Amino acid sequence: MRHPHTRTTPTSTTPTRTAPTARRGRLLGAVTAALLCTAGVTPVALTAPAVAAPTEVPAEAPALADGLALTPPMGFNNWNSTHCRAEFDESMVKGIADLFVDRGLKAAGYRYVNLDDCWALPERDADGKLVPDPARFPNGIKAVADYVHSKGLKLGIYTSAGTKTCNSAGFPGALGHEYSDARQFADWGVDYLKYDNCNNQGVDARSRYTTMRDALKATGRPIVYSICEWGENKPWEWASDVGHLWRTTGDISDNWGSMLSILKKNLPLAPYAGPGHWNDPDMLEVGNGGMTDTEYRTHFSMWSVMAAPLLIGSDLRKASQATFDVLGNKEVVAVDQDPLGRQGTVISSEGGRWVVAKEMKDGSRAVALFNETAAAQRVTTTARAVGLPAAPAYTLRDLWQHRSLHTAGTIAATVPAHGTVLVRVSAGRGWAAHPPAVGTGLDSAPFVTAGTPATLTTSVTDLGRTPATLLTVSLSGPQGWTVRALSPTGTAALPAGRALRTRWSVTAPAGTPIGSYDLTLKAGYRSPAGVRADSAVPLTASVVVPPPAGTSYLGDLPWLSAVNGYGPVERDTSNGESAAGDGHPITLGGAVYAKGLGVHADSAVEYYTGGACTRVTADVGVDDEKGGKGTVAFEVWADGARVASTGVLTNAMPARSLTADVTGAQVVRLVVTDGGDGIDSDHADWADARLSC
């Protein structure tokens, strides 16, 4: 089992991996936990060119020759929204099936309505058969399957490749009962099996999962087979002819750090995916409330460009229109469901600016421009870099804005914090019918002192082959800010490849708190044929104060931004994972520190240093409160360059003294990555952290 992650605040209402309702895949018996080991993964830096090169595999990996899951399965699973609570029942399952039809999800390609743990009674009957819980499913599983099938949909079910499932109530697993359980599933009309990994008694994973494959095949019913052993035994290396999909990581949680960590582990595995055999980075959290709409669009975009299974994990009976808009975006779904079946590959990832490209059957490329950082950034690549042939120009389709432009070859966008721009780019005729794409952004450092005018320079560049005519630009800031143009804001014609640069006086009101603030740059223009195009681009301005002279504790200074795996970054305490102030004294190797920062991987904390500082020092390590758990790596970045790193540290190691030269940097960023094994128990301390200026 991956290191079980335990919360330090027992009053937290967030489901934890040790609570009675904790998710399957987290609750192993002591014997099982001791027998399992964690697969090694190359550490991935939070903001570095970090994805390891994937191992070479045969161009055509063997797959089950049954014609199932030729594109990644799409559907619903109840666990992320209900866990084992009483609301998971027959009525809910039927209601989800109804919503698939009524809200257009079936039309968008969603087919599977899947039951997770807790559907059965804890004991088998006298004949050794599984018994559906009569309180949850009074009419049995077959009646539910019949209802789902009547809607033109399919039903999925869950069990574990162990003696019991993962829930602490101890529902029966299928180890030793594979053939009889598979027969029951087939007789009920089940179309999909999720097969978990708890309480496996140390039996070889490949053997356990192959036995269930054979049992399912023996039923004669086509059943999609989902292997859920959390990537412990690298199933991507052996399971392509065992199951149709396999989990590559531990369980996802509804927060940015969890989603990001899983994304980075799944990206290098692209060579192993294809029709009938898919990498599965776990279910979708879209709509569950732990991330912003921007972050959920990133989640959905990146799962789609990775050709991941799209299993909705939110209760659609309570979903907002924004959730349905994300899940029902047919242009994004088409990227995931492309019949060529290629998983997107990383083209670049420098400074947290990711480019991931997916080859499509029609020869086009789906390109994700992803910004993992906490401020808007310009992300750019080229048609040649993503694998397109040379051409006079290319059609560029924005899959979230649902509009088409053309480009001479540059693919670029200013992407909001934690956002993703997803485009589909194609060579060939027809590009001239669309207006030219424009690249927009800030050309000058976006730092503002409250109450004092600052000069910022924006640029709008014609990326196409034709002029952008009647171009006008405007810049707006938060309410109360003053924004005034100091140079021209328009031109009759902007030639291809040329830029309009505009200087602006920007003033934040006196007393504006330190932090990052959104600006919006709008550009409107026409193609030579008169086709109108508009662009509204989010930019980021940071209200700052000069750092104090001398040496200061970083825990006493304001930060520009902070991103954390669980809960907020803590000042002078360890990370408590839930609310501010729920940590404990920072303790490394028995030594207690009064000052410092407590974080949880993956984490990044940024400070404005204004070119006036020289050095960062700290004692770093995994907090003693995690016992033997936790694996992290510490890094210090100065203006986008890594200037210090520790390598991987575990709880068993003593505190490491870290010193970084940050001379002349405008921004210093303190980064903690997960050490390559997921973000379980990664309580990391920047103890006695100081900045010298």
JOPE-V178786 format. One record per helix or strand. SS is the DSSP state (~ for helix, > for strand). FROM is the first residue (numbers start at 1). TO is the last residue. Records with the same first field share a line. If there is no record, write none. Layout:
SS = FROM-TO + FROM-TO
//
This chain:
~ = 30-35 + 79-82 + 90-102 + 105-108 + 140-150 + 178-188 + 205-219 + 235-237 + 256-267 + 270-272 + 293-305 + 316-318 + 321-327 + 330-336 + 350-352 + 431-433 + 554-556 + 624-626
> = 74-77 + 112-114 + 120-120 + 132-132 + 154-160 + 164-164 + 172-172 + 192-196 + 224-227 + 245-247 + 274-274 + 277-280 + 310-312 + 345-348 + 353-359 + 365-371 + 377-382 + 394-398 + 403-407 + 410-415 + 420-427 + 436-436 + 438-442 + 447-448 + 454-462 + 468-476 + 482-485 + 490-494 + 499-507 + 515-526 + 532-543 + 551-553 + 561-563 + 570-571 + 586-588 + 591-593 + 596-600 + 603-608 + 615-622 + 631-638 + 641-650 + 656-661 + 667-673 + 683-692
//
